[in-house]
Amino acid sequence: MDLRACLPSSLSESEKDAILHSLEEPRGESALLLNTDKIKDEEFLRRYPDLKKHPFVEHAYLYDREQYPFGKSIYYENGAISIEDGAAMMVVNYFLRPEEDDVLLDVCAAPGGKSIGASLFMNDKGCIVANDVSYPRAKAMSQNVERMGRGNIVCASNDFLFSKIHFAETFDKILVDAPCSGTAMFRKSEASRRDWRIEKAKSCHTRQVDLLEEAYSMLKPGGILAYSTCSFVELENEGSVLAFKELHPEAEVIDLPDDPTFYRNPKLPGAVTLYPNRFPYGEGQFVCLLRKPGTLVKTPRKVVEAKEYGDFLEQYGLVGRSNEKMREKFYSLYQHFDASHLNILRYGVKLFEVRTNRIYIPDHHLTHFLDDSYSIPIGEAEMKAYIGGLTFPLDLADGYYIVSYDAMNLGFVKVVGGVAKNHYPKGLRKNIELF
């Protein structure tokens, strides 16, 4: 069976032609979300006037990656931008729109774009559990959370098939960005095109229904579950939701906002598909929101104090957050979350590793979480040396300092005898050019 036969039967033949033709065209523009804690929209647009505002997502911009290679920029390195497909970012930042006091679960979160988008939308408040069953993918996601300096995300690697019982009716909102056959990735990845088979879509459909079932059990009464894929196969989209609805007819499909660039399938008219021939701001996405019956009761914010590290917490303005030791590491999260049944990679901001002699080195994540008022500004030459892993002169008393460039924190240095010893993580070091 070919892809055409897997598209919704409600599409006209000319619409199917347009969709398939769009998948043969070059990729569309790239998109980014701005971290306005680090740089404001007006200043970013002043520097890069050819950016186009995303028509639906606030603080999001479309750009030509040949003109602006932002993935290699200091803005990316410093967590001032998150690069994500312009259709994919719609799921959280336009349709789901989490609130600042939400406790949110992202079930299949890696590489972390949607969780980071939610964190930016929530102004780094509430709590997000960003999970991926693949440990290597979860590790890469955790590194993205560190780079962006987010302080309300718990990074985990769990299979909720075995641990969902511990989180029954725990979350206000849940995102299931489900594994799929990836037809929306054809323009981006030739491997996705070569590997596509209807058998893969059928296998994904079975897993998608299972994931919806698992997630629904962890959703609070009155909570909202967002289901999304990067597939155009009806079986994986409307088919998976309708199969889930047969198991849970009480679940309400929320009618999403309307726009001429959105496609609605009569089989599930509340959901939308963003096809690239209609929605030219990304590679494509299917989105459906489901509400569990009942009245939503939010979890009151709770924090855990850590008085033994009071001086450190006071020094970096962390008092009032949930500051907790886990597995010989000390973390700071906006609010406490019981993670005792999770395989944790990161619990908010990693502050330092706990040592018996109480000598600790502040972690790189803390520097990207803090604003530049905690830092020592350095120039372009010093910045390039720092990102490249080199030492440079710095006329300060011996000790640890955060250095910043262009009002964005870079990381820690240890000054010894007027020389800044480099503490930029070795795996991140590179040559960088400004543009």
Backbone torsions as a table, in degrees:
resi	resn	phi	psi	omega
1	MET	NA	134.0	-179.7
2	ASP	-93.3	172.5	-176.1
3	LEU	-62.3	-38.2	-178.8
4	ARG	-54.5	-42.6	-178.7
5	ALA	-69.5	-17.0	-178.6
6	CYS	-93.0	-9.8	176.6
7	LEU	-70.6	157.7	-179.9
8	PRO	-54.2	134.3	-179.7
9	SER	-66.2	-19.0	179.8
10	SER	-75.2	-13.2	177.0
11	LEU	-73.0	141.3	174.2
12	SER	-70.6	160.8	179.2
13	GLU	-63.3	-35.8	178.7
14	SER	-68.2	-34.9	177.0
15	GLU	-67.9	-40.4	177.0
16	LYS	-62.4	-41.0	176.6
17	ASP	-58.4	-44.2	-177.8
18	ALA	-65.5	-39.2	178.9
19	ILE	-65.0	-49.6	-178.4
20	LEU	-64.6	-36.8	177.3
21	HIS	-64.8	-39.6	-179.6
22	SER	-62.8	-29.5	179.7
23	LEU	-75.1	-12.3	176.8
24	GLU	-93.8	-9.8	-178.3
25	GLU	-83.4	163.3	176.3
26	PRO	-61.5	157.0	177.7
27	ARG	-55.8	149.8	175.3
28	GLY	-77.5	-171.2	179.0
29	GLU	-65.9	153.4	173.8
30	SER	-82.3	168.6	-178.4
31	ALA	-139.1	154.6	177.1
32	LEU	-142.2	154.0	171.0
33	LEU	-108.3	133.9	-178.5
34	LEU	-89.6	134.1	171.9
35	ASN	-89.1	96.7	-173.1
36	THR	-72.6	-5.9	170.6
37	ASP	-70.0	-22.0	-175.4
38	LYS	-107.2	-33.3	176.7
39	ILE	-153.6	138.1	-176.3
40	LYS	-85.5	156.4	-178.1
41	ASP	-55.8	-45.7	-175.4
42	GLU	-60.0	-42.9	-179.2
43	GLU	-69.5	-40.4	179.7
44	PHE	-64.5	-41.3	178.5
45	LEU	-69.5	-31.3	176.7
46	ARG	-64.1	-38.5	-178.8
47	ARG	-77.7	-31.3	-176.1
48	TYR	-130.6	75.8	-171.5
49	PRO	-69.3	-14.7	-179.3
50	ASP	-85.0	0.0	175.9
51	LEU	-65.1	148.5	176.0
52	LYS	-112.8	133.5	177.5
53	LYS	-67.4	136.6	173.3
54	HIS	-64.9	130.5	-173.5
55	PRO	-70.2	-12.6	-176.5
56	PHE	-122.1	-28.0	-171.3
57	VAL	-107.9	124.0	179.2
58	GLU	-68.0	142.7	179.0
59	HIS	63.9	21.7	178.7
60	ALA	-116.8	145.0	-174.5
61	TYR	-138.9	147.9	175.4
62	LEU	-102.4	144.4	-177.0
63	TYR	-153.6	158.9	174.7
64	ASP	-86.1	114.3	-174.8
65	ARG	-67.7	-19.4	174.7
66	GLU	-74.5	-36.5	179.3
67	GLN	-77.1	-42.1	-176.6
68	TYR	-125.3	91.5	178.8
69	PRO	-78.6	67.8	-172.0
70	PHE	-62.2	-25.8	178.8
71	GLY	-64.2	-16.0	178.1
72	LYS	-109.2	13.7	-171.1
73	SER	-95.0	164.7	174.9
74	ILE	-66.5	-26.4	178.3
75	TYR	-66.9	-38.4	177.2
76	TYR	-70.0	-46.6	-178.7
77	GLU	-58.5	-37.4	-175.1
78	ASN	-91.2	3.6	177.5
79	GLY	75.9	22.3	176.4
80	ALA	-81.9	-17.8	178.5
81	ILE	-137.8	150.1	170.8
82	SER	-119.9	124.4	-178.0
83	ILE	-93.8	121.7	-178.1
84	GLU	-149.5	149.9	178.9
85	ASP	-57.3	139.8	-176.1
86	GLY	-67.0	-21.1	173.2
87	ALA	-86.2	-40.0	-178.6
88	ALA	-61.5	-37.7	-178.2
89	MET	-69.1	-15.0	178.1
90	MET	-64.6	-32.0	-173.7
91	VAL	-55.9	-53.0	-177.2
92	VAL	-86.7	-48.3	-166.8
93	ASN	-86.7	-3.8	174.6
94	TYR	-125.9	-45.4	-176.0
95	PHE	-88.9	-53.1	-175.8
96	LEU	-74.6	-46.3	175.7
97	ARG	49.3	68.2	-179.1
98	PRO	-63.3	154.3	-179.3
99	GLU	-99.1	161.1	-173.6
100	GLU	-63.9	-24.5	-179.3
101	ASP	-102.4	16.0	178.4
102	ASP	-76.3	148.6	163.7
103	VAL	-107.7	112.9	-168.8
104	LEU	-118.4	139.4	174.9
105	LEU	-114.0	127.5	171.6
106	ASP	-107.5	104.9	-167.9
107	VAL	-71.0	-42.4	-177.2
108	CYS	-120.5	70.0	-161.0
109	ALA	-84.8	-28.0	-173.3
110	ALA	-61.9	141.7	6.4
111	PRO	-84.9	7.8	170.5
112	GLY	108.5	0.8	-175.5
113	GLY	-58.8	-43.9	-177.7
114	LYS	-72.0	-37.4	176.3
115	SER	-65.3	-41.6	177.8
116	ILE	-65.5	-41.0	175.9
117	GLY	-60.0	-41.1	177.1
118	ALA	-64.4	-41.1	179.3
119	SER	-62.0	-42.7	177.3
120	LEU	-64.8	-40.9	-179.8
121	PHE	-65.8	-33.7	-178.0
122	MET	-88.0	4.7	179.9
123	ASN	56.7	37.2	175.7
124	ASP	64.2	23.8	178.4
125	LYS	-111.0	-178.9	-175.5
126	GLY	64.5	-153.5	-180.0
127	CYS	-148.1	135.0	177.1
128	ILE	-121.6	124.7	171.7
129	VAL	-98.8	107.7	-179.1
130	ALA	-99.1	110.6	-171.8
131	ASN	-119.5	145.3	167.8
132	ASP	-144.9	135.2	-176.5
133	VAL	-67.1	-25.9	178.2
134	SER	-83.8	117.7	-178.6
135	TYR	-63.1	-44.8	178.0
136	PRO	-59.2	-40.7	178.7
137	ARG	-68.3	-38.6	177.5
138	ALA	-64.9	-36.1	178.3
139	LYS	-64.7	-43.4	177.4
140	ALA	-63.5	-38.6	176.6
141	MET	-62.5	-43.4	178.9
142	SER	-59.7	-37.2	177.3
143	GLN	-67.3	-34.8	176.0
144	ASN	-67.1	-39.1	177.3
145	VAL	-63.3	-41.0	176.3
146	GLU	-61.1	-48.3	-178.7
147	ARG	-58.6	-40.3	-179.0
148	MET	-79.0	-8.5	176.9
149	GLY	66.9	32.2	-176.5
150	ARG	-80.4	144.9	-174.6
151	GLY	-120.2	11.7	179.3
152	ASN	-127.1	20.0	-176.1
153	ILE	-115.3	127.6	169.9
154	VAL	-98.0	119.5	178.6
155	CYS	-95.6	129.3	-175.2
156	ALA	-140.7	160.5	174.9
157	SER	-132.0	93.1	-175.7
158	ASN	-132.5	151.7	166.2
159	ASP	-102.9	106.7	-174.2
160	PHE	-71.0	-7.8	172.7
161	LEU	-56.8	-32.6	-177.3
162	PHE	-102.2	-16.8	-174.8
163	SER	-120.7	2.1	-175.7
164	LYS	-62.3	-27.0	-178.1
165	ILE	-60.0	-29.5	-178.9
166	HIS	-76.4	-12.7	-176.1
167	PHE	-123.1	29.8	-179.6
168	ALA	-59.3	125.9	177.0
169	GLU	49.0	50.5	-176.9
170	THR	-100.6	-32.0	-165.6
171	PHE	-107.4	140.9	176.6
172	ASP	-73.8	-38.5	179.1
173	LYS	-139.1	143.7	178.5
174	ILE	-133.6	136.1	176.5
175	LEU	-110.9	123.7	172.4
176	VAL	-113.4	91.1	174.5
177	ASP	-90.7	86.8	-159.9
178	ALA	-75.0	147.0	169.0
179	PRO	-57.1	137.0	-175.4
180	CYS	-148.3	179.5	-177.4
181	SER	-77.5	-9.4	165.9
182	GLY	73.7	33.5	-178.7
183	THR	-65.2	-26.2	177.7
184	ALA	-70.7	-9.9	-179.8
185	MET	-94.2	3.6	-174.9
186	PHE	-58.4	-39.7	-178.5
187	ARG	-73.1	-25.3	-175.4
188	LYS	-90.1	-30.7	-173.2
189	SER	-138.1	114.2	177.0
190	GLU	-65.5	-30.4	178.5
191	ALA	-64.1	-37.9	177.7
192	SER	-62.1	-40.0	179.4
193	ARG	-65.4	-46.0	-177.9
194	ARG	-65.8	-35.8	-172.5
195	ASP	-86.0	-6.4	-174.1
196	TRP	-69.7	132.4	174.9
197	ARG	-143.4	149.0	176.3
198	ILE	-62.5	-30.9	177.8
199	GLU	-62.0	-36.2	177.4
200	LYS	-65.3	-42.4	179.0
201	ALA	-62.7	-40.0	179.5
202	LYS	-66.2	-41.1	177.8
203	SER	-64.0	-42.3	177.9
204	CYS	-62.8	-40.0	179.4
205	HIS	-56.5	-45.0	179.3
206	THR	-61.0	-45.4	179.3
207	ARG	-67.5	-36.0	179.9
208	GLN	-61.7	-43.5	179.0
209	VAL	-64.4	-39.6	177.0
210	ASP	-63.1	-42.2	179.3
211	LEU	-64.2	-40.3	176.9
212	LEU	-62.0	-41.7	179.0
213	GLU	-62.8	-46.0	179.3
214	GLU	-62.3	-46.6	-177.8
215	ALA	-64.3	-40.7	-177.4
216	TYR	-61.4	-34.8	179.5
217	SER	-68.5	-23.4	-179.5
218	MET	-94.4	-1.6	-178.4
219	LEU	-88.3	135.7	177.0
220	LYS	-67.4	153.1	167.7
221	PRO	-55.9	132.8	-176.7
222	GLY	85.2	-4.7	-179.6
223	GLY	-80.1	168.6	-176.6
224	ILE	-120.6	133.3	176.7
225	LEU	-111.6	125.9	176.2
226	ALA	-102.2	124.7	177.1
227	TYR	-112.2	130.2	-179.2
228	SER	-144.7	155.0	172.3
229	THR	-143.4	165.7	170.0
230	CYS	-107.9	43.0	179.6
231	SER	-120.3	152.7	173.3
232	PHE	-108.7	7.5	-179.3
233	VAL	-80.1	123.2	-176.3
234	GLU	-58.1	-36.8	-179.1
235	LEU	-59.9	-37.8	-177.5
236	GLU	-81.5	-17.3	-175.7
237	ASN	-104.5	-93.4	178.1
238	GLU	-58.6	-36.3	-178.8
239	GLY	-60.8	-42.1	-179.6
240	SER	-70.8	-40.3	178.6
241	VAL	-65.1	-44.0	-178.8
242	LEU	-67.2	-34.8	175.3
243	ALA	-64.8	-40.5	175.9
244	PHE	-65.3	-40.0	179.7
245	LYS	-63.4	-29.0	175.4
246	GLU	-64.4	-33.2	177.5
247	LEU	-79.8	-31.0	-176.5
248	HIS	-135.0	73.2	-178.7
249	PRO	-63.4	-17.3	-179.9
250	GLU	-74.6	-19.2	-179.5
251	ALA	-67.4	129.5	-176.2
252	GLU	-94.3	127.3	172.9
253	VAL	-80.2	119.7	-179.5
254	ILE	-79.9	129.9	-179.8
255	ASP	-73.5	115.3	-177.1
256	LEU	-77.9	158.3	177.3
257	PRO	-56.0	154.6	-176.7
258	ASP	-105.3	151.4	175.5
259	ASP	-164.9	147.5	179.1
260	PRO	-59.3	-22.2	-179.8
261	THR	-84.5	-4.6	178.6
262	PHE	-98.3	142.4	174.7
263	TYR	-106.3	135.5	177.2
264	ARG	-117.7	125.9	177.4
265	ASN	-86.1	125.3	179.7
266	PRO	-55.4	-22.1	177.8
267	LYS	-70.1	-25.0	180.0
268	LEU	-149.2	71.2	-168.0
269	PRO	-68.0	-15.2	178.9
270	GLY	-76.1	-22.5	-178.7
271	ALA	-88.4	166.6	177.3
272	VAL	-136.4	151.7	170.2
273	THR	-118.8	135.3	178.4
274	LEU	-102.6	92.5	177.7
275	TYR	-83.3	141.7	-176.0
276	PRO	-65.2	-22.7	177.0
277	ASN	-74.0	-25.1	177.4
278	ARG	-98.5	-41.7	-174.5
279	PHE	-110.2	92.3	-169.9
280	PRO	-85.2	22.5	-174.3
281	TYR	-109.3	12.9	179.8
282	GLY	-179.3	-175.1	-175.2
283	GLU	-85.8	-18.0	177.4
284	GLY	128.8	154.0	-178.1
285	GLN	-167.6	144.3	168.6
286	PHE	-106.8	138.6	-177.3
287	VAL	-139.2	133.4	173.0
288	CYS	-142.9	135.6	175.8
289	LEU	-109.8	135.0	178.9
290	LEU	-122.9	136.1	177.4
291	ARG	-111.0	134.0	175.6
292	LYS	-83.6	134.2	-178.8
293	PRO	-59.4	150.1	178.0
294	GLY	122.4	179.0	179.7
295	THR	-103.3	124.8	-178.0
296	LEU	-74.5	127.2	175.9
297	VAL	-115.4	114.4	-177.6
298	LYS	-71.9	150.0	177.2
299	THR	-80.2	122.7	178.8
300	PRO	-60.8	142.8	179.2
301	ARG	-66.9	132.7	178.4
302	LYS	-130.8	140.5	176.1
303	VAL	-127.6	151.5	176.7
304	VAL	-108.2	124.1	179.9
305	GLU	-84.6	156.2	178.3
306	ALA	-138.1	80.5	-172.3
307	LYS	-66.0	-25.2	-177.7
308	GLU	-67.4	-19.9	177.3
309	TYR	-111.8	29.1	-173.8
310	GLY	-57.5	-40.9	-178.7
311	ASP	-64.1	-42.6	179.0
312	PHE	-63.5	-46.6	-179.1
313	LEU	-63.6	-38.8	178.1
314	GLU	-66.3	-40.9	-177.8
315	GLN	-59.4	-37.9	-175.2
316	TYR	-108.5	17.3	173.5
317	GLY	66.2	34.9	-175.4
318	LEU	-103.0	-0.1	178.1
319	VAL	-64.6	137.4	-178.9
320	GLY	99.4	-9.5	173.4
321	ARG	-95.8	172.2	177.4
322	SER	-88.3	103.0	-173.9
323	ASN	-107.3	112.2	-167.1
324	GLU	-137.3	146.5	175.4
325	LYS	-93.1	131.0	176.6
326	MET	-139.9	122.0	175.2
327	ARG	51.2	50.2	176.9
328	GLU	63.5	23.3	172.8
329	LYS	-128.1	149.6	-178.0
330	PHE	-113.6	126.4	-173.5
331	TYR	-124.8	163.2	174.6
332	SER	-133.5	118.8	179.4
333	LEU	-119.3	148.0	-178.2
334	TYR	-55.8	-41.4	175.9
335	GLN	-145.0	153.3	-176.9
336	HIS	-64.8	139.5	170.9
337	PHE	-134.7	131.9	-179.9
338	ASP	-73.0	100.8	-176.9
339	ALA	-103.9	20.2	-174.9
340	SER	-66.0	-19.1	179.7
341	HIS	-108.1	20.3	178.8
342	LEU	-117.8	146.5	169.9
343	ASN	-85.5	99.4	-169.1
344	ILE	-89.2	133.5	169.3
345	LEU	-102.6	-28.0	-178.4
346	ARG	-160.0	136.9	-177.8
347	TYR	-122.3	78.6	-173.3
348	GLY	77.3	-137.6	-178.6
349	VAL	-87.4	122.9	172.6
350	LYS	-75.9	125.3	-176.7
351	LEU	-97.4	-46.8	177.9
352	PHE	-172.1	168.3	173.5
353	GLU	-93.1	136.6	-176.4
354	VAL	-81.4	130.1	179.6
355	ARG	-126.1	150.6	-174.2
356	THR	-64.0	-30.4	-179.5
357	ASN	-86.4	6.4	175.5
358	ARG	62.4	17.2	171.4
359	ILE	-95.4	121.5	-176.8
360	TYR	-136.9	149.9	177.9
361	ILE	-106.2	122.8	179.6
362	PRO	-57.0	144.6	-174.8
363	ASP	-83.8	154.4	179.0
364	HIS	-57.8	-36.6	-178.9
365	HIS	-56.8	-39.3	-179.0
366	LEU	-59.1	-37.8	-177.9
367	THR	-64.9	-36.9	-179.8
368	HIS	-79.4	-19.9	176.0
369	PHE	-77.5	-38.1	-176.4
370	LEU	-76.4	156.3	173.4
371	ASP	-84.2	172.8	-170.7
372	ASP	-74.3	-3.2	176.4
373	SER	-66.9	-15.0	178.9
374	TYR	-93.7	6.8	-168.1
375	SER	-119.9	169.0	172.3
376	ILE	-107.9	118.1	-179.4
377	PRO	-70.5	142.5	174.9
378	ILE	-128.7	165.6	-176.7
379	GLY	-87.5	-177.6	-175.6
380	GLU	-63.3	-43.3	-178.3
381	ALA	-63.6	-43.0	179.5
382	GLU	-66.5	-38.2	178.1
383	MET	-60.2	-47.4	-179.4
384	LYS	-63.2	-38.4	176.9
385	ALA	-63.9	-42.0	-177.9
386	TYR	-65.3	-49.7	179.7
387	ILE	-62.3	-29.9	178.4
388	GLY	-80.9	-3.4	177.1
389	GLY	87.1	17.0	-176.6
390	LEU	-98.4	164.3	171.5
391	THR	-87.5	165.2	176.3
392	PHE	-158.7	157.1	179.9
393	PRO	-67.8	140.8	175.9
394	LEU	-150.9	111.6	-172.1
395	ASP	-82.5	77.5	179.0
396	LEU	-138.9	162.4	175.6
397	ALA	-63.9	152.6	179.6
398	ASP	-56.6	140.3	179.0
399	GLY	149.2	-179.6	178.6
400	TYR	-90.2	139.3	177.7
401	TYR	-141.5	150.2	167.4
402	ILE	-92.0	131.4	176.3
403	VAL	-108.3	148.6	-178.1
404	SER	-133.9	156.3	173.9
405	TYR	-133.2	129.7	178.2
406	ASP	57.7	40.8	177.3
407	ALA	64.8	21.6	176.4
408	MET	-124.8	125.8	-177.6
409	ASN	-66.9	136.5	178.4
410	LEU	-95.4	-50.4	-177.6
411	GLY	162.0	-169.8	-177.4
412	PHE	-89.9	148.8	164.8
413	VAL	-129.1	157.7	170.9
414	LYS	-116.1	113.9	-178.6
415	VAL	-84.5	126.3	176.5
416	VAL	-134.6	114.5	177.7
417	GLY	60.2	37.1	177.3
418	GLY	81.3	8.3	178.1
419	VAL	-118.4	130.6	178.4
420	ALA	-84.9	109.3	176.2
421	LYS	-79.2	134.7	-169.5
422	ASN	-80.3	128.1	174.7
423	HIS	-118.0	19.2	174.7
424	TYR	-69.8	131.0	-175.7
425	PRO	-52.9	134.0	-173.1
426	LYS	-59.2	-35.8	-178.3
427	GLY	-70.9	-11.5	-178.8
428	LEU	-101.9	-8.6	-172.8
429	ARG	-69.1	139.3	-176.7
430	LYS	-166.9	167.3	169.3
431	ASN	-83.9	137.2	-177.1
432	ILE	-132.9	141.4	177.9
433	GLU	-120.0	148.7	176.7
434	LEU	-92.5	150.9	177.1
435	PHE	-146.1	NA	NA
